[in-house]
Amino acid sequence: MKIVQTLISGLIVIEPRVFKDNRGYFFESYNEREFIKAGITTKFVQDNESNSEYGVIRGLHYQSAPHNQAKLVRVITGNVFDVAVDLRKDSSTFGQWFGVELSGENKKQLFIPHGFAHGFSVLSQIATFTYKCDDFYAPECEEGIAFDDPKLAINWKIDPAKAKVSDKDKNRTSIVDAILNF
């Protein structure tokens, strides 16, 4: 397992060792000992999965305290452009975002610690996306930032005219007005 630190503290790309042969492939998507060696001590309590078609943008989502979440995200089939935005007010990278292509082919994962908003755009015909969370979904703590916030200027890598976004995500606030209580 290869651990790649990004330029944003705490945000880590995980590249598992994949063993392929004529039968298919095998890899460890999670190994607590290896994660602890990399400094990830998060205990996950909930797994989620979504399936989306080309052009879907989901995000930017997060949960506020006391139910903020760290996540470990990956793609099973297809490919997405995955984005995490640093919302930690005291961070030197506050308001900066990091994006990485995750796919069923490259098997990369992204560890997103507390204090980040998260979203992704689907680049393939379909994509199955899965993630582990370290706290349970709490609707009263659900928050979000506009995927098209000009302060962030995220390039979602899809034609904006073909973007498919939920009504809820279309009406999210700017990072300037977001609830940030991590």
Buried (B, 14 or more C-beta within 10 A) or exposed (E): BEBEEBEBEBBBBBBBEEEEEEEEEEEEBBEEEBBEEBEBEBEBEEEEEEBBEBBBBBBBBBBBEEBBBBBBBBBBBBBBBBBBBBBBEEBEBBBBBBBBBBBBEBBBBBBBBBBBBBBBBBBBEEBBBBBBBBBEEEEEBEBBBBBBBEEBEBEBBBEEEEBBBBEEBEEBEEBEEBBBEB
